[in-house]
């Protein structure tokens, strides 16, 4: 993901540490410092929505992980949620429809003669 001409990957590579956003010494930076920086950068970044917040990147990451087919526990750990329930309560509406996947699997079974066509 690119923001202001810098990819998050490049930022992590440059400043290192265990956090995507660090204080330049590899330590986690504060939420208020991030939000202050976002507010000052907002008018300088073309196309950035007026109400954009750093937390929007977290939602973007979650949606990309889910769209890639990762399961709830992997997404939970990447977002550092304490429980899978938190992840599902927050992002469950974005997960690919498992009912549709199940119907497709049963439909595939019919075409191979593995599942009967009769109801019941």
N, C-alpha and C positions, 0 to 999 in steps of 0.2 A: 504494500500500500504506500502510495506517495502522498506527501502532504508538504506543501511549501517547497517542493523541489528536493526533499529529503525522504528517502524511504525509511520506514521503521527498522528494517533489517540493517541499513547502513548506520543508523543511529546507535543501535545495540552494538554493532561491530566496533564503532568508533569509541564509545564510552564504556562499553562492557558492563559488568555487574550482572546481578540476578534479576534485574527489573528492566522492563522496556523503557521506562522513563526514569532516568537517574539524575542525581545532582551534579554530574560531571566527574564524580569520584567513585561511581559505581554503587552509591547508596541510594535507597529509595527516597524520592522527593516527596514533598507534602502535597496533599490534594489542593490546598489553597494556592500553592505556587503554580501548579499545573493550570488551574482555572484562570489565574491572573494572566498567565502567558497566553492561554487560548483567547481570552477577551482582547488582549492587545494585538494578537495576530489576526483575529477575525476580519477586520477591515482590509488587511493587506493581502488576503488570499482570495483570488478571484473564484467565484462560484461557490464559496463556502456559505452555507445557510446562516442567516442572521442569528438564529438560536443555537448554533452548533456548540456542543460541549465535548470535552474529552471523553466523557462516558459514552458518547455516541460511537466511538471507536471500539469500545468493548462490545456493544451490541452488534456492530459490524463483524467483529471477529467471531462472535457466537453464531451469527447467521452463516458465515462462510464455513465454519467447522461442521455445522449441521448439514448444509448443502453438499458437503463433501462426503457425507454418509457416516460420519463418526457417531459412535453411540453416546448415550447420555453421560456415562461415567467419564469418558475421555473429555467431553466438553466441560463437565463439572470440574475436573482437575485443571484444565487449561484456564478456566475463569476463576479458579480458586474458591469455588463455592464450598461451603461446609458439607452440603449434602446434595444428592441427585434431586431430591424433592425441590430444593431452591431453584436448581437449573430448570427443571420441568415446569415449576410454577411460573417462572419468568419467561421462558422461551418455548414452552411446549407447543404453542400455537404455530411456531415456525417449522417444527419438525415435519419431514415428509410424511404423508399420510400412510400409516402402516396398514390401515384397512384396505386401501387401494393396492398396496403391495401384496397383501394376502389374497385379494381377489385375482390379481394377475397370476400369482403362483398357482392357484386352483385352476384358473383358465388354461394355463400352460399344461397342467396335468391332464386336463380333458383332451387337449389336442394330441397328447402322446398316448391316449388310451389308458392313463393311470387312474383317472377319476371318472366314475360313472356320470352320465348326463342326467340321470333321474333325480328328482328331489327326494329328500327324506333322510 
